[in-house]
Amino acid sequence: MSSLPRTVGVYGGGRMGAGIAHAFVSAGSDVIVVETSPETADAARARVEASLAKAAERGATGPVGTLTVTTTAADLAGAGLVVEAVPELPDLKADVLAAIERAAPGADIGTNTSSLSIDALAGSLTEPGRLVGLHFFNPVPSSALVEIVVGPRTEAALVERAQGWVADLSKTAVTVTDS
């Protein structure tokens, strides 16, 4: 039985965000990608759809969720997990994480950072225990590893859920402590 949330948000639909969306849609979650403008939303949709089509050409099968692309963070309200996938700019990530927390008050929050402190990013949240690092490797659909980065305030139950999600994506979790 899958532990994946029925609805997963991805904030940022660039190369990494599109790959993360692909992984969750392929695993059966309904995915909502948030972008900043209609033009970037259209580009994000095209990236995810092209990636899914390429996977289907290679014979990928299994459960498939739905894809919604929007420019409205409030559309994340029903998500069980939202993964932030914006550029590695600390202020931008902090702003986006705070926006996710407001838009999806019941969701777990993941950040796809490869170089920023999870604890520092958690400082932008009123509930810092809701944040875990989910560092997907590029290209996401074909990379086997996901680094789960545990900050000092990350809830232990969230780490366990993250490990389950990674397994349900047919990837291998490497759990590390924020440093």
N, C-alpha and C positions, 0 to 999 in steps of 0.2 A: 504494500500500500504506500502510495506516494505521500511524502510529507510536504510537498511543495504547496505554497499558498495558491488558492484558486486564481487570485488576481495578483499580478506582480507589476509594479511600476518601474520604469527606467527613466530617470531624468537625464536627458542628453542622448541624442540619437546619432552621434558621430560614429566613427569606426568601432570603438569599443562598445558604446551603448547599443548600436545595432546588433553587434555580435552577442551581447548579453540578452537582448530581446529575442534573437533567434534561438538561443539555447533554451530559454524558458518557454517560448511558443512551441518549440519542438517537443518539449517534455510535457506539454498539455496545459500549461497555465495560460490564462487570458492576460495579455500584456498590454499595458498602457505606456506609450512612450511620450514624454513631454519634451517639446522643443520650444525655441524662443520666437519663431515667426512662422507664418504659413509656408514660406519658401524652404526653411530648414526642416519643417515638419514633412513636406513633400519629399525632400531629399532623404530623410530618415526612413520614411515608408519605403521608398524605392530601394534603399540599401538592404533593409530587412527582407523585403519580398524577393529581391534578387538572390540573396543568400539562401533563403528557404527553397527557391526554385532550383538553385545549383545543387543543394543537398538532395532534393527529390530526384534530380537527374542521375545522381550517384546511387540512388536506390534507398535513401533514408526513408524509414517507415516508423510508425508508432503514433502515439497520441499527438494531436496538434491542437493547440489552443487558438485563440483569436488574437488579432493585432489591432490596436486602436492607436492612432497618433493624434496628438492634440497640442495646443499651445496654452492650455489652461491647467495649472497645477492642481486646482480644486478637483479635477477629474480623478485624482489619485485617492480620493476619500475612502473608497472601499478596499484598497489594496492591503494585503497582509504583509507584503514586503515591498519596499521601494529601494532601488539601487541607484545611487548617484554616479553618473559617468560623464562628468564635465572635465574640461582641461585642468591640469595640475597647478592651479592658481589658488593659494590658500584662502584669500578673501572670497573668491567666486564659489569655491566649494562650501565655505562656511555659510554664505548667503543661501545657496541652494539647499543645504541640509536643513537650515532653519525653515525654509519655505516648505520642504517636504514634511517636517515635523508638524507644521501648522495645517497643511492640507490633508495629511493622513495620520490623524492622532492615534490610531490603534495599530499602526504598521511598525514592523521592524524596519530598521534603516541600515543599508549597506553602503559603503563608499568604495569605489573602485580605484583607490589611490595606490600607487606603487612607491611613493616616496615621502608622503606627508604623515605626520604623527596622528594616529587615531585619537589619542587623548586630546591633542590640540584641537582637532576638528570637533570632538565631542563637546568641547567648551562652548560651541555655538548653539547647543541644544539645551532646552530646559530639562530634558530627561536623557542625560548622556549615556545611561545604561542601554538605551535602545540602539546604539551604533556599534557596528562591527565592520571591520575591513573585509571586503570580498574582492580580492585582487585577481581578476580574470586575466589570462594571458592571451595575447594576440597571435593569430586569429582565434577568437573565442570558440567558434563551432568545432574546430579541429584540435584545439589545445586540451590536453588531458588534465592539467593541474589548475587548481584554484587555491590561492593563498588566503587563509582565514586569519586575519590579524586581530588579536584580542587586546583591547585597550584596558587600562587599569579599572575603568568604570563599566566595561561591557558586562552585561548580565550573563552568568554562567549558562542559564537556560537558552539564551540567544546563541551562544556558541554551539550548543548541542543542536539547535534547530539548523544553524548554518551548515554544520557538518552533514546533516540529513539532506538538506537541499542540494549540496554539492554531489552527494552520492546519487540522488535522484536525477541529477543532470548527467549521470554516467561519467563523472569526472572524479579525480582524486583530490581530496583535501589535504593541504599541508597547513597545520595550525601553528601559528607563531605568536609570540608576545610582541606588542608594540615596542619599538626601540628607536 
